[in-house]
Amino acid sequence: MFKVMVVEDEPPIARAVKNAIEHTDSDFSVARVCINGREAADVLAREDFDIVFTDIKMPIMSGLELAAWIHENKPDTMVIILSGFSDFEFAKKALTYKVFDYLLKPINKEKMAELGDRIRAELGTKKDVGKPSADRDTVVILACAGAYLLYGSEVILPGANFWSDERVESFMKRSLKDGEEYVFFNSNIPSERYIVVECDTPERQSEIAGRLFSDFSGEELPVTIIYKKGVRMSEAGKCLAGLREQLIRSLVLDRSQLICVDELPDIYGEIEQPYSKAEIDALTSAIKNGDRAKVRSLFGSILDGMREKDFTQEEVNGFLNVVLDTYALNYPQAMQRKNTSVKHEFVNALAAFTSYDAFLDDVVSILLTLRRDVPASDRNSQLADAVEEYLVRNYAKDITGKTIAREFGFVPSYISRIFKRCKGVSPNEYLTGYRVELAKKIISENPDMKIKEVANRVGFKESYYFSKTFKRETGMWPTELNKREE
């Protein structure tokens, strides 16, 4: 029997985690539930536990701070992170503190059963608990579906739903041999996934990365997989930032790639400039004159040349910034927008890339907003109003970027840009705010209604995600709302 502690600051979620652990595997007994990391550390200082399941974001002491404390003071205690929000920085730190696993809530029976088998394989029988695991070699993988994102996006990324937990777990069960272990994390960018696999030889590490690439590429979105071999498990977290940098330097739009960073040259050759000064001047002149057809033709010609020579997404973004800066330099009196705002729209357009034709139309529409004499379009306001009406009417449904794009006939990044310009928030932000305000009304009028039912009514599939979103938006948990109003 393994003695377990659960650390979770929201009581309904703590009860759900406790039930999932005890009802799925009789070898696990939850002996204590704590509401934050400080309380848990105080208990652990007096009492031994085999396993600690902890949430990440908690008041007073977070789950990662607790993991660091356990790593320093109770190294024989296994730590498993539970979180509704998976993030690159969390993943890095979790690996640093030798966290055994990092799971996204909710924990279903299948996940718990599989985790129980892995815990037993790691800890063995009760008398073996506490033996440190060997710091084995790993292959560290960054996998990206579609284009990458440089920073916070206002668009729903095309690859956001690509990396399902179930599909990655199914691949690992089919592909790994006895004794090989893995852990995987969402990036803070939903279209990316970090995967760390323990296996002993460089050849086997390359084989796993190659099989992952073969299994996931060749679908509607291109997949870029970048990996590094021979990384000690204790050093795996430090490797992730380097892989992200390499992804930015290497990703080619609309093409799947498998890249081993150990086999890349240390020095990159000179990059041939894909355009001339005369072409840039002609393009900026066409923008000033408002000649949409010429802007599209000139920009499309340069983009075709970059595409033929496999220029990276980073290089395409650089070209767009050159066009913007040249226009601002050549026609300062005709420039009506701030460069930083336009560059952010370029980033969003690239991140939402699904085809060159759609990307070309999206960028041309951005470039033509640079002219000072372009009047505010009534059509933009009409589109934003129509999207707002659609969101209000369909808030309880599963709304994605593709859903909105199909409804209104524009690429998601264009809709998001127009909506934010007219409404001050992105469609995602508007929908979240609307759902939370509606949930507040439902909870106030129906104090006995279960949180899961409230979540379902306002369009959230999972109650844990609803609770976290509600807390982020309002500063309180759903269960606290009526108490504060009394």
ZAMISE-944925 format. One record per residue (C-alpha): x, y, z. Coordinates in pm, 1 decimal, m for minus. Layout:
# residues N
> X, Y, Z
...
END
This chain:
# residues 486
> 0.0, 0.0, 0.0
> 136.3, 341.0, m100.4
> 69.9, 632.6, 132.5
> m42.9, 933.6, m72.0
> m84.4, 1306.9, m9.5
> m298.9, 1530.6, m234.0
> m224.2, 1905.2, m241.3
> m496.9, 2116.8, m407.2
> m639.4, 2454.3, m305.0
> m992.0, 2406.1, m441.9
> m1190.0, 2151.4, m233.3
> m1412.2, 2013.3, m515.0
> m1107.6, 1938.5, m729.9
> m919.8, 1790.4, m430.1
> m1210.4, 1550.9, m367.7
> m1221.3, 1454.1, m735.2
> m846.8, 1380.1, m740.9
> m869.9, 1176.3, m418.8
> m1158.5, 971.3, m557.7
> m979.8, 914.1, m888.1
> m670.9, 784.6, m707.4
> m845.1, 556.9, m457.4
> m1125.0, 424.8, m679.2
> m894.3, 331.0, m965.6
> m613.9, 155.7, m778.4
> m650.1, m17.0, m440.9
> m273.8, 2.5, m377.3
> m298.3, 379.9, m324.4
> m442.5, 532.7, m8.0
> m484.4, 909.6, 27.0
> m387.7, 972.6, 389.1
> m387.9, 1353.0, 380.7
> m528.2, 1640.3, 170.5
> m359.7, 1982.0, 205.0
> m476.2, 2316.6, 64.3
> m135.4, 2464.6, m24.6
> 232.9, 2380.0, m45.9
> 321.6, 2531.5, 291.7
> 71.9, 2313.4, 476.9
> 197.7, 2010.3, 284.6
> 562.4, 2087.2, 366.6
> 476.2, 2124.2, 734.8
> 306.0, 1782.2, 733.1
> 590.0, 1620.7, 536.1
> 842.8, 1755.1, 784.2
> 670.6, 1546.6, 1055.5
> 542.8, 1249.1, 858.7
> 660.4, 1033.9, 567.0
> 457.9, 983.6, 248.0
> 541.0, 769.5, m54.4
> 378.0, 991.8, m317.4
> 260.7, 1353.4, m335.5
> 8.8, 1460.4, m601.9
> 15.1, 1841.8, m616.9
> m147.2, 2119.2, m816.4
> 88.6, 2391.4, m946.1
> m85.2, 2725.3, m890.4
> m173.1, 2765.7, m521.9
> m153.2, 3049.6, m269.2
> 124.1, 3078.9, m5.9
> 343.0, 2806.2, m160.7
> 299.4, 2677.7, m516.9
> 328.1, 2318.3, m631.3
> 666.5, 2381.6, m791.6
> 795.6, 2541.9, m472.2
> 671.3, 2235.2, m284.7
> 845.5, 2006.9, m539.6
> 1170.2, 2200.2, m479.5
> 1126.3, 2161.1, m101.5
> 1063.7, 1787.8, m136.2
> 1361.8, 1748.8, m370.2
> 1582.3, 1912.8, m105.1
> 1431.3, 1771.6, 214.5
> 1245.6, 1451.6, 124.2
> 1421.6, 1311.3, m184.8
> 1268.7, 964.7, m134.2
> 916.6, 1104.1, m185.0
> 777.8, 1077.7, m538.4
> 614.3, 1395.4, m672.9
> 345.8, 1403.0, m942.5
> 230.2, 1740.2, m1074.2
> m139.8, 1785.2, m1157.6
> m238.9, 2094.1, m1350.5
> m511.8, 2233.0, m1570.9
> m258.9, 2460.0, m1742.2
> 55.9, 2301.6, m1883.2
> 342.7, 2534.7, m1959.0
> 703.5, 2525.0, m2081.3
> 848.4, 2695.7, m1773.3
> 658.8, 2457.5, m1545.4
> 790.4, 2163.7, m1748.1
> 1149.3, 2285.8, m1721.0
> 1130.4, 2328.4, m1344.5
> 944.7, 2000.5, m1296.4
> 1230.3, 1816.7, m1466.7
> 1485.1, 2008.1, m1256.0
> 1318.5, 1882.6, m936.7
> 1295.0, 1529.1, m1077.3
> 916.1, 1526.8, m1069.8
> 801.4, 1177.8, m1170.6
> 517.4, 1292.4, m1394.9
> 325.6, 1602.6, m1500.9
> m40.3, 1529.3, m1573.7
> m315.0, 1751.5, m1707.2
> m639.3, 1735.0, m1510.5
> m887.3, 1577.8, m1502.8
> m738.4, 1236.4, m1422.4
> m952.9, 966.7, m1578.0
> m942.9, 598.3, m1482.5
> m728.9, 504.9, m1782.3
> m464.4, 765.5, m1696.7
> m460.3, 663.8, m1330.3
> m435.2, 293.9, m1407.8
> m143.8, 351.5, m1643.9
> 22.0, 583.6, m1390.0
> m21.6, 323.8, m1116.8
> 160.5, 63.4, m1326.6
> 446.2, 307.6, m1389.7
> 471.2, 398.9, m1020.7
> 493.3, 32.7, m923.0
> 758.1, m25.0, m1189.0
> 955.0, 269.4, m1048.5
> 910.4, 206.2, m675.4
> 874.2, m170.5, m678.3
> 745.7, m327.0, m359.6
> 699.5, m122.8, m47.3
> 1042.3, m218.5, 90.0
> 1207.4, m75.5, m221.8
> 1047.4, 269.3, m187.8
> 1306.8, 542.7, m160.1
> 1575.8, 397.7, m387.8
> 1689.4, 678.8, m617.6
> 1636.5, 614.8, m987.2
> 1937.3, 625.7, m1217.5
> 1993.0, 949.2, m1404.1
> 1962.2, 791.7, m1747.3
> 2016.4, 932.3, m2092.5
> 1714.2, 1076.2, m2271.7
> 1610.5, 1213.9, m2605.2
> 1442.9, 1554.7, m2564.6
> 1188.7, 1639.7, m2835.8
> 1003.5, 1956.5, m2931.7
> 715.2, 1888.5, m3170.9
> 522.8, 2169.5, m3343.9
> 205.9, 2136.6, m3551.9
> 178.7, 2410.2, m3814.0
> 360.9, 2740.1, m3774.9
> 515.8, 2862.5, m3451.0
> 416.4, 3161.8, m3242.2
> 665.5, 3420.6, m3116.8
> 453.2, 3555.4, m2832.4
> 93.6, 3585.5, m2710.7
> m158.3, 3538.3, m2988.7
> m506.2, 3672.9, m3045.9
> m587.0, 3388.7, m3284.1
> m688.1, 3029.6, m3221.8
> m389.6, 2842.8, m3362.6
> m462.8, 2579.3, m3630.4
> m253.9, 2322.6, m3440.9
> m411.4, 2387.3, m3099.5
> m598.4, 2054.1, m3094.2
> m333.3, 1846.0, m3272.1
> m144.9, 1693.7, m2978.1
> m405.1, 1507.1, m2775.6
> m286.5, 1330.0, m2459.9
> m452.8, 1008.2, m2571.7
> m277.5, 1004.4, m2907.7
> 68.3, 1069.8, m2762.9
> 12.7, 805.2, m2494.8
> m105.5, 555.2, m2755.9
> 207.1, 617.8, m2965.3
> 433.6, 565.9, m2663.6
> 263.5, 239.6, m2566.1
> 315.4, 108.0, m2919.6
> 671.3, 234.7, m2957.4
> 858.5, 201.5, m2627.5
> 1034.6, m111.8, m2508.1
> 1039.3, m251.7, m2155.2
> 1235.7, m24.5, m1924.1
> 1193.8, 285.5, m2142.6
> 1000.7, 570.1, m1978.8
> 863.2, 901.2, m2103.6
> 711.0, 1225.4, m1983.0
> 544.6, 1489.7, m2198.8
> 424.1, 1846.3, m2147.0
> 222.3, 2104.0, m2330.0
> 417.3, 2414.2, m2420.4
> 270.6, 2750.1, m2324.0
> 187.8, 2749.8, m2696.3
> m93.3, 2497.3, m2756.0
> 31.8, 2378.5, m3096.2
> 358.7, 2251.9, m2946.3
> 450.0, 1959.0, m2723.4
> 767.4, 1873.1, m2527.5
> 849.7, 1503.7, m2491.6
> 1133.4, 1344.2, m2294.0
> 1203.9, 970.8, m2340.5
> 1449.1, 768.2, m2132.0
> 1635.8, 520.5, m2352.3
> 1998.0, 412.7, m2353.5
> 2157.8, 443.8, m2697.6
> 2180.9, 732.2, m2949.2
> 2055.7, 498.3, m3220.7
> 1744.3, 412.0, m3021.6
> 1686.1, 779.8, m2940.1
> 1696.9, 869.3, m3311.4
> 1465.2, 578.2, m3388.0
> 1200.1, 703.8, m3142.2
> 1213.2, 1060.1, m3280.6
> 1188.9, 924.4, m3635.2
> 891.7, 703.7, m3553.9
> 716.5, 996.5, m3386.6
> 771.1, 1204.1, m3700.0
> 640.5, 928.0, m3929.2
> 334.3, 873.0, m3713.2
> 229.7, 1239.2, m3681.8
> 338.9, 1401.1, m4008.8
> 158.8, 1377.7, m4341.5
> m172.5, 1512.7, m4214.0
> m354.9, 1840.0, m4284.0
> m91.3, 2036.9, m4091.5
> 286.2, 2013.8, m4140.5
> 476.8, 1888.7, m3837.2
> 824.6, 2000.3, m3731.8
> 1008.4, 1777.7, m3484.9
> 1338.4, 1895.7, m3337.5
> 1527.4, 1673.3, m3095.9
> 1852.8, 1638.2, m2903.1
> 2009.2, 1306.2, m2806.2
> 2216.5, 1199.1, m2507.3
> 2070.9, 1439.7, m2250.7
> 2081.1, 1332.8, m1886.9
> 1734.1, 1336.6, m1731.4
> 1850.3, 1588.5, m1470.1
> 1957.5, 1824.0, m1752.1
> 1652.2, 1776.6, m1977.7
> 1478.2, 2095.2, m1862.2
> 1773.9, 2311.0, m1961.8
> 1759.0, 2168.5, m2314.0
> 1405.0, 2286.7, m2393.4
> 1486.2, 2656.5, m2445.0
> 1758.0, 2565.9, m2696.2
> 1515.9, 2350.7, m2893.7
> 1268.2, 2638.9, m2908.1
> 1538.9, 2870.1, m3044.4
> 1628.0, 2609.0, m3305.8
> 1263.5, 2572.0, m3404.5
> 1241.8, 2946.1, m3471.0
> 1556.4, 2930.1, m3685.3
> 1447.7, 2623.2, m3882.5
> 1069.3, 2599.9, m3935.0
> 964.2, 2627.1, m4299.1
> 600.4, 2712.1, m4366.1
> 390.5, 2431.8, m4513.9
> 666.1, 2167.5, m4490.2
> 717.3, 1885.8, m4238.0
> 1071.2, 1843.9, m4102.9
> 1264.6, 1610.1, m3873.4
> 1572.2, 1785.3, m3731.2
> 1839.4, 1649.4, m3497.3
> 2023.5, 1944.1, m3342.6
> 2328.7, 1724.6, m3282.2
> 2372.7, 1696.7, m3660.5
> 2327.7, 2064.0, m3753.0
> 2631.5, 2273.0, m3852.6
> 2760.9, 2515.3, m3590.8
> 2785.9, 2798.6, m3845.9
> 2511.4, 2888.5, m4089.2
> 2599.7, 3012.2, m4436.5
> 2507.4, 3344.5, m4586.5
> 2136.0, 3380.8, m4660.8
> 2060.4, 3499.0, m5011.1
> 1835.6, 3806.3, m5002.9
> 1513.5, 3710.3, m5185.3
> 1423.2, 4063.8, m5296.7
> 1583.4, 4378.6, m5433.6
> 1555.7, 4737.1, m5311.4
> 1370.8, 4821.3, m5632.1
> 1107.8, 4552.6, m5556.2
> 1058.4, 4679.3, m5199.6
> 1025.0, 5038.8, m5324.0
> 771.6, 4931.5, m5586.6
> 573.4, 4739.8, m5324.0
> 565.6, 5030.2, m5075.8
> 464.5, 5268.4, m5356.0
> 173.4, 5039.9, m5444.9
> 69.1, 5035.3, m5077.3
> 69.0, 5417.4, m5066.8
> m140.0, 5433.7, m5384.3
> m388.6, 5180.1, m5246.1
> m341.3, 4952.9, m5548.0
> m451.4, 4619.7, m5398.9
> m396.7, 4418.1, m5716.0
> m40.2, 4544.1, m5756.3
> 40.2, 4494.2, m5387.0
> m81.8, 4136.5, m5411.1
> 109.7, 4071.4, m5733.0
> 440.2, 4215.8, m5609.8
> 419.2, 4058.4, m5265.5
> 306.8, 3724.6, m5411.8
> 600.5, 3718.3, m5654.1
> 856.1, 3768.2, m5376.1
> 678.1, 3516.7, m5150.8
> 680.8, 3257.1, m5430.7
> 1057.4, 3299.4, m5462.9
> 1103.6, 3253.8, m5088.1
> 880.7, 2948.2, m5092.5
> 1077.8, 2782.0, m5373.9
> 1401.9, 2823.1, m5178.6
> 1254.8, 2700.6, m4846.2
> 1296.6, 3027.6, m4661.4
> 1198.3, 2989.9, m4297.3
> 903.0, 3146.4, m4118.0
> 1151.1, 3371.7, m3935.5
> 1287.8, 3495.7, m4270.2
> 938.5, 3561.0, m4406.7
> 861.9, 3762.6, m4094.1
> 1186.1, 3954.3, m4142.3
> 1086.5, 4039.4, m4499.3
> 748.4, 4171.4, m4382.1
> 921.7, 4393.0, m4127.3
> 1152.1, 4529.2, m4399.4
> 845.9, 4624.6, m4606.7
> 685.7, 4794.1, m4307.5
> 1000.4, 4984.1, m4205.3
> 1065.1, 5093.6, m4564.8
> 711.8, 5227.4, m4600.2
> 743.9, 5420.0, m4272.9
> 1077.1, 5562.8, m4390.3
> 967.5, 5652.4, m4743.6
> 623.1, 5789.2, m4655.8
> 626.9, 5908.9, m4292.2
> 340.1, 6152.4, m4350.3
> 125.1, 5877.6, m4502.2
> 180.1, 5631.9, m4215.2
> m123.6, 5602.9, m3988.0
> m26.7, 5306.6, m3764.1
> 243.1, 5221.0, m3511.6
> 506.4, 4976.0, m3631.6
> 478.9, 4759.0, m3321.4
> 105.6, 4704.1, m3372.9
> 153.0, 4602.9, m3736.5
> 443.0, 4369.9, m3654.5
> 222.0, 4196.7, m3398.4
> m36.8, 4140.1, m3672.0
> 233.3, 3989.0, m3895.3
> 320.3, 3744.0, m3617.2
> m45.2, 3645.8, m3577.1
> m91.8, 3603.2, m3951.9
> 210.7, 3373.2, m3970.0
> 102.3, 3172.6, m3663.5
> m242.4, 3119.7, m3821.0
> m89.7, 3000.8, m4151.3
> m287.2, 2728.9, m4328.7
> m205.6, 2800.8, m4696.3
> 1.1, 3047.3, m4897.3
> m304.7, 3190.6, m5073.5
> m485.3, 3264.7, m4746.6
> m166.0, 3404.6, m4593.1
> m110.5, 3627.6, m4897.0
> m461.4, 3773.2, m4872.1
> m423.1, 3824.9, m4497.8
> m91.9, 4012.8, m4526.8
> m215.3, 4229.2, m4815.9
> m510.5, 4336.1, m4600.2
> m266.2, 4430.8, m4322.0
> m36.0, 4627.1, m4553.5
> m322.6, 4830.5, m4697.2
> m413.3, 4956.0, m4347.6
> m86.6, 5151.3, m4334.3
> m215.4, 5442.5, m4546.3
> m333.4, 5745.5, m4353.4
> m610.1, 5822.2, m4603.5
> m782.0, 5484.1, m4559.8
> m1120.2, 5558.6, m4397.6
> m1263.0, 5340.8, m4123.3
> m1466.4, 5075.9, m4297.2
> m1828.8, 5023.5, m4208.1
> m1776.2, 4667.1, m4324.6
> m1528.8, 4609.0, m4042.4
> m1780.1, 4722.4, m3782.0
> m2048.2, 4509.4, m3942.8
> m1819.9, 4203.7, m3936.7
> m1725.3, 4261.9, m3570.7
> m2090.3, 4305.0, m3473.7
> m2183.1, 3986.6, m3660.0
> m1905.5, 3789.2, m3487.4
> m2014.3, 3925.2, m3148.0
> m2374.6, 3822.0, m3217.3
> m2253.9, 3476.2, m3322.3
> m2049.6, 3432.7, m3003.4
> m2340.9, 3537.3, m2782.6
> m2582.0, 3309.5, m2966.3
> m2348.3, 3006.0, m2960.5
> m2154.7, 3053.4, m2634.0
> m2249.5, 2704.5, m2508.9
> m2100.9, 2533.2, m2816.7
> m1740.5, 2433.3, m2890.0
> m1620.2, 2741.3, m3081.7
> m1282.1, 2726.1, m3258.9
> m1099.4, 2941.7, m3509.7
> m1213.2, 2706.9, m3785.7
> m1574.7, 2736.9, m3671.0
> m1570.2, 3115.7, m3697.8
> m1375.5, 3107.2, m4025.2
> m1632.7, 2875.2, m4184.8
> m1917.0, 3092.7, m4059.4
> m1782.2, 3422.6, m4196.4
> m1555.1, 3323.4, m4482.8
> m1231.3, 3486.3, m4361.4
> m912.4, 3340.8, m4212.3
> m918.3, 3337.4, m3828.8
> m637.2, 3592.2, m3787.2
> m820.7, 3848.0, m4005.1
> m1144.4, 3805.6, m3807.8
> m957.0, 3836.3, m3479.0
> m774.1, 4149.2, m3594.2
> m1091.4, 4326.8, m3708.5
> m1282.4, 4220.8, m3397.0
> m1014.3, 4349.7, m3160.0
> m983.2, 4675.0, m3352.8
> m1356.9, 4734.6, m3317.4
> m1430.5, 4576.2, m2976.1
> m1102.8, 4618.7, m2788.2
> m1063.0, 4246.9, m2711.3
> m1005.1, 3934.4, m2917.2
> m1293.5, 3693.1, m2987.9
> m1138.0, 3448.0, m2739.5
> m1123.5, 3710.8, m2466.9
> m1478.9, 3825.9, m2540.2
> m1617.9, 3472.4, m2530.5
> m1439.3, 3389.1, m2204.1
> m1564.8, 3708.1, m2039.0
> m1921.0, 3648.7, m2158.0
> m1920.2, 3289.7, m2030.7
> m1784.9, 3388.9, m1689.3
> m2039.5, 3669.7, m1646.0
> m2319.3, 3430.6, m1736.8
> m2180.8, 3172.2, m1492.9
> m2181.5, 3431.2, m1211.7
> m2549.8, 3495.6, m1278.6
> m2634.5, 3123.2, m1281.3
> m2443.7, 3054.9, m956.6
> m2606.4, 3350.6, m780.5
> m2955.1, 3238.7, m882.7
> m2892.0, 2865.1, m825.9
> m2658.0, 2832.3, m523.4
> m2711.5, 2455.2, m497.2
> m2625.0, 2381.4, m860.8
> m2314.4, 2167.5, m908.4
> m2013.4, 2345.8, m1057.0
> m1989.3, 2082.0, m1330.1
> m2343.6, 2163.5, m1444.7
> m2270.0, 2537.7, m1443.2
> m1958.0, 2473.9, m1651.2
> m2153.0, 2268.8, m1907.3
> m2425.1, 2533.1, m1932.7
> m2179.3, 2808.7, m2027.2
> m1971.9, 2608.4, m2273.2
> m1686.8, 2456.4, m2070.0
> m1631.4, 2085.0, m2122.7
> m1435.8, 2035.1, m1799.6
> m1524.5, 2172.5, m1457.0
> m1159.2, 2204.3, m1348.8
> m1080.5, 2430.0, m1645.0
> m1395.3, 2633.1, m1579.9
> m1298.3, 2679.2, m1213.2
> m946.5, 2793.9, m1299.6
> m1075.1, 3034.6, m1565.4
> m1339.5, 3170.4, m1328.9
> m1072.9, 3231.8, m1061.6
> m844.3, 3405.5, m1311.9
> m1122.1, 3631.6, m1438.9
> m1292.4, 3715.2, m1106.3
> m1031.7, 3658.4, m836.9
> m1243.3, 3394.6, m661.7
> m1342.4, 3030.6, m706.5
> m1699.5, 2956.6, m821.2
> m1771.6, 2804.0, m479.6
> m1676.2, 3133.0, m310.0
> m1911.9, 3357.8, m508.0
> m2226.4, 3334.1, m294.5
> m2026.4, 3343.9, 30.6
> m1871.6, 3679.8, m64.9
> m2208.4, 3821.5, m163.3
> m2368.4, 3736.0, 173.4
END
